[in-house]
Each structure stands twice: as structure tokens, then as C-alpha cells.
């Protein structure tokens, strides 16, 4: 996989973020998602690669999709599998709240799990805690592992959990243990990534979210030296059959090597709304500003990229920078 893809992917997420940010707080998540998807597809068409979408936008929110199997790029260059979420946090943008991202991940062909569009139970941590968590262990055991690895008391550990009734039992156990809790409305890709950066204040992610988002999070954490474990949670017989057809054991704990194989992958994200890690899109006059992160597993390099974009000179966001 070519190193130059890293900055090309930033162009993709920047365009999607700029397009969707116009919809912030306007209560129209489908329109925001459609804007991000269209911009992302347009810029992908200018990138020298032979990409195939293996993880696209989910059916769970009935959003416009970059569909599974869609070909991306000019058709020349490296052949890669592509995982995308043009707008990770459609509800976040609609309400104008925190941590909406535009996200892309790529890996060599065959190295990303083709995760079915269903729920996945997840636990994620940063580099200090790698190899010390267990998704099947009680919450208190994982809190103790984080506390010991980070030289903290459990009362100082911050756990992020999606604020859903299905997580009431996790929240109760966290409170009983005395841990601090950050409840989020949406956006568990951002929450998983945040576990790998000390400045975000987040130590561990618990709970059930989307399986495709689990793979995106795994690519980011592979680049960052962190860890995520997952277990698929099919909700009906149809979803169980889908897993069987894909050759996925629903009882298996999916580890890093199951979610993203090989020694190389690239992850890029641009903030749409403000978050702990990335600043959201800002508009002033005929310019837009973005903040992105791009990382590569093979080199371990993590770059933060501040962009200033002339909306007059790049009205379709596809010109060369």
C-alpha cells in the first residue's frame, strides 16, 4: 500500500466534513449524510487507487450509502479494501452536539473483516492496556486492569458508554465500582479512538454499537497501538443466518487480528463538530477550516492536519490542494 494514500484520504474526509457541516443543528440527518456521501464519492473518484468498499454506511439508520462492492478511485494504483462512514454521527450533526466525524480506513485487499450491518458488543482501550482486557470478564475486572496499567485509582478511570437502555447494567456496575462515566448519545468510533489519547481524558469504552463502526475503530486503534475486542449481537434469525452465510461465528470473540489483518492499514478522520480530539468545521467568509487526523499502522505515524479551504476556488471540493 502506497504511503501517498494517507494525505489523499485526508482530502476525502475533509470534503465530506465540509459538506455535512453546513447542516449542523438543522435537524436533518439524512440531508447531512447525503451531503457527506456525495462529497466523499466525488473526491474518491480523483484518487489513484483501485478501491472496493467492504464496509459502507449501514442500513440501521436508512441512510444514503457508499454501497458494499462499490468501486472507488481512478482504477489505477494499489488495490485496497475501503471502510467508510461519511458521517459518523448523523444525529450528532442534526442536533449540533459533539464528536461527529467523517471517517475512512483502507487496508490491503482481504485484510478487513466484512462486518455485517448489525450490533456488536465492544470494549476498547489505548496502548497502555493492550493485552490486559477481556470482553467476557466482569466490568470491575476490566476497570482494575485499566487502573493498574495507567497507575490510577478506579475512581479516576473514565469509561465511555453509549447512553442507551441496553447499557443500564453496565452503567450500574461502573457506578458501583466508583468509576467516572462519560455518557454519549452517538459516535462510538470517536469514543474508541479517544481511549488512545491521554488529552481526551477517556480510558475505556464499553457497550454495544454498530459492527461496521467496530472495524473502523479497530483500524484506528491498530495504528495507535491500542486494542478493541468485539462480539456480534444479532437481533433476529435473519441476522444469524447472514452471519452463517458470511462464515462468521456469532459466539466468537473478534480480536484485532480478526477485525484488521496484516501489518498495514491507514485511517483518516476529519472533525465535523467539535470533539475531545478534533475541532469541528468552522466557516468564515469564503473559507472553511478543518482539523483531521491521519495514521498508518506500518509506520506508527500519527499526523494532525489543519486545513484552510477556499470554497470559491474548490466549490466541488475535488481540485488538487
Buried (B, 14 or more C-beta within 10 A) or exposed (E): BEEEBBBBBBBBBBBBBBBBBBBBEEEBBBBBBBBBBBBBBBBBEBBBBBBBBBBBBBEEBEBBBBEBEBEBBEEEBBEBBBBBBBBBBBBBBBBBBBBBBBBBBBBBBEBBBBBBBBBBBBBBBBEBBBEBBEBEEEBBEBBBBBBEBBEBEBEBBBBBBBBBEEBEEBBEBBEEBEBBBBEBBBBBBBBBBBBBBEEBEBBBBBBBBBBBBBBBBBBBBBBBBBBBBBBBBBEEEEBBEBBEEEEBEBEEBBEBEBBBBBEBBBBBBBBBBBBBBBBBBBEEEEEBBBBBBBBBBBEEEBEEBEBEBEEEEBEEBBEEE
